[in-house]
Amino acid sequence: MERELFLQELRKLDLHGKDAKRLYNEISSLAMKYIQASEKAKRCAHYLSIEFLIGRVFYNNLLELGVLQEVSEILKEKGVDIALFEEIEDAALGNGGLGRLAACYMDSGAAVGIPLYGYGIRYKYGLFRQKFEDGFQKEVPDDWQRFGDPWSIRKEDEKQIIRFADMQVNAVPYDMPLIGKRVNVLRLYQAEGSENAEKISGVLYPPDDTEDGKLLRIRQEYFLSAAAIGDIVRAYEKRHGNDYKYFAAENSIQLNDTHPVFAIPELIRVLQERGQTFRSALKIAKQVFNYTNHTILPEALEHWNVRLLKKILPEIADILVKINTSAKYIHKKEGYTPQECAAASAYVHSRRAFSMANTAVFIANKINGVAEIHSEIIKRDLFAAEYAHHPEKFENVTNGVAQRRWLELANPELSALLDEQIGQEWRVHFEELNKLNAYTATEETLAEFIQVKGKKKEQLFRYIEKAEGVKIGGERIVYAQVKRLHEYKRQLMTAFALLRLYYDLKEGKLKDLTPSVFLFGAKSAPSYFRAKGIIKYINEIIKLINADTETNGRLTGVFVTEYNVSYAEKIVAAADVSLQVSTAGLEASGTGNMKFMMNGAVTLGTMDGANIEIVEKAGKENNYIFGAHVDEIENLRKGGYDPNGFLKEHLEWNKAVKTLIDGTFSDGGEGYFRELYNSLTIGASWHKPDHYFIFRDLDEYYQTILRVNAYYRFRADFVAN
Ligand SMILES: *Cc1c(COP(=O)(O)O)cnc(C)c1O
């Protein structure tokens, strides 16, 4: 980038009387004039993902361009605070971890100079925006484009036609530059051509409880897959014409979970159309694709009904049938037992559906889980048959997060302190942080770190007061549990612990409690009844606690509204204790845990996902680990788990849990709380009581919360760890 030219022009820009949106668009467009995508390399990696949870682009791009500081100063001279652009809301083209991972990979590829190209969907509406009404979550459409989209370029001349049996759709790319050592491109496709066509890029994860809903999901997934494959093949053909023998050597395609798995039959279809045989196309596909698994939760493993597929994508359905036949043949030849053949089958007879995960596993050159424990679990359970015969295909790639957004941008104060101690190289090569291992922090440095934390807390509290109307006074230890709302993540367990803390405090049992604040942030899927009940329940508890003037100087709760990437940046920088308390075996990796850790929070959590690797590196003795490990959970699942026995034996916990039904709190007669209570004590048609083993871990959780609270008093020790 011609940095000086950009800064010169910015200095000349007249800012008078312009609002945030206008300035945002003008300054961004000015920067875009000087950004040129790097030439596409011959060998490229492609990342296909149904979600990219990018967050605010403005600051991040200026940071990557190396002009954030100067822009801030120039604006200041002109009387504009750069924080003004916080009015520009995040584009949330993703749900949570999976989409944020995709965004971090894109960021890192550019930063270290790997030619990595992202493919996704340019949803008109991203993930809903969250409001609370009387403690209930309400969803508002996220019309993110109302702020303009100055960081994308519409590439009209590179549009493609995507064909379904009953309609044709234009896929029009919008290119976003990803800035670093290279400038890569994230290409998001918008569906156009008719009202029905536009629906395909209308919303993220449209409800799929009806047949029409399922068809729309299939259309979305195929739309993304076909547009990406069309683009990749076209770029290849520019170099090699119809000679596909270099295709696999020059292209790799990473499937971020199963949503883009249609890219496999689509590549085969396209190659066949160009005269390749099925066999040779299959062979190419087997070298090109890699697959990342993100979950073992059965409800999240995609299966597409063959009848539905035939209706709108008959050719793709035929190719999937052929892939299945080929898999069967090869499995037999390789000595899979009949059980193994069935378990690894791409087609699942009982469902009359294709398993997108098994299809991916059969084709993929490499398959990875997203943390060591998760990769072990998929080898042992989900994909055991394939692993028994093809161990070489399986790898672990623990999730990561980009330190540029999650440390540099989120916490410039701590970043400056790190620079001072170990130089700046960590901003690109995070391993540089290892230098801190050899290093014994002086009292002075620790004091500086404590000061930084204090400053980040002040900033966060000020923001919370403005955004949520909750005032948090004085010195506090900040506990944070921020992530999507899901039963396995066990926000409900934190709710019980918080309530118990309040009762114990009230009864004078916690004389020395360090004044604490519990931060929650989470969106629930709009149709996820229990998750919505948990949000309401936590909000009720918080209302009770915050209203009590006898205790609210020592204990406060906040459920932040509209938890998103920008909020996360503020919270991870300020928190002291990162709550990561999933049922062991169920959180594939987590990435929130890493963001907190790199900002100097300790992990209070279970041995699950990447927590395990985090505490291995950071020292188990320096973190707060509790609860059942995965093998114990698996044993309990087989039998002998007695949640009602636990409640009988622990009257204090019984009291807390009973507040779901004893009238302490109201869910406005909606039945949420009763249903939650039943899920814990009776179970449901599809699960036993307390399916996520909250009562196994609850008391240990509480004791650990108190332990970290007590230890926090020795501040220098606490942070030295
Ligand atoms: C990092 C992040 C997540 C993922 O958090 P986990 O704790 O790993 O589930 C979800 N949402 C947002 C906005 C994030 O920034």
Ligand as a Chemical Component Dictionary entry (heavy atoms), coordinates in Angstrom:
data_LIG
# 
_chem_comp.id                   LIG 
_chem_comp.type                 NON-POLYMER 
_chem_comp.pdbx_formal_charge   0 
_chem_comp.three_letter_code    LIG 
# 
loop_
_chem_comp_atom.comp_id 
_chem_comp_atom.atom_id 
_chem_comp_atom.alt_atom_id 
_chem_comp_atom.type_symbol 
_chem_comp_atom.charge 
_chem_comp_atom.model_Cartn_x 
_chem_comp_atom.model_Cartn_y 
_chem_comp_atom.model_Cartn_z 
_chem_comp_atom.pdbx_ordinal 
LIG C1 C1 C 0 -14.708 -16.409 19.983 1  
LIG C2 C2 C 0 -16.146 -16.199 19.807 2  
LIG C3 C3 C 0 -17.029 -17.264 19.944 3  
LIG C4 C4 C 0 -16.575 -18.652 20.320 4  
LIG O1 O1 O 0 -16.499 -18.756 21.722 5  
LIG P1 P1 P 0 -16.355 -20.172 22.445 6  
LIG O2 O2 O 0 -16.168 -19.813 23.874 7  
LIG O3 O3 O 0 -15.143 -20.808 21.866 8  
LIG O4 O4 O 0 -17.593 -20.926 22.181 9  
LIG C5 C5 C 0 -18.378 -17.021 19.796 10 
LIG N1 N1 N 0 -18.851 -15.788 19.514 11 
LIG C6 C6 C 0 -18.023 -14.734 19.391 12 
LIG C7 C7 C 0 -18.604 -13.396 19.116 13 
LIG C8 C8 C 0 -16.642 -14.896 19.528 14 
LIG O5 O5 O 0 -15.835 -13.852 19.389 15 
# 
loop_
_chem_comp_bond.comp_id 
_chem_comp_bond.atom_id_1 
_chem_comp_bond.atom_id_2 
_chem_comp_bond.value_order 
_chem_comp_bond.pdbx_ordinal 
LIG C1 C2 SING 1  
LIG C2 C3 SING 2  
LIG C2 C8 DOUB 3  
LIG C3 C4 SING 4  
LIG C3 C5 DOUB 5  
LIG C4 O1 SING 6  
LIG O1 P1 SING 7  
LIG P1 O2 DOUB 8  
LIG P1 O3 SING 9  
LIG P1 O4 SING 10 
LIG C5 N1 SING 11 
LIG N1 C6 DOUB 12 
LIG C6 C7 SING 13 
LIG C6 C8 SING 14 
LIG C8 O5 SING 15 
# 
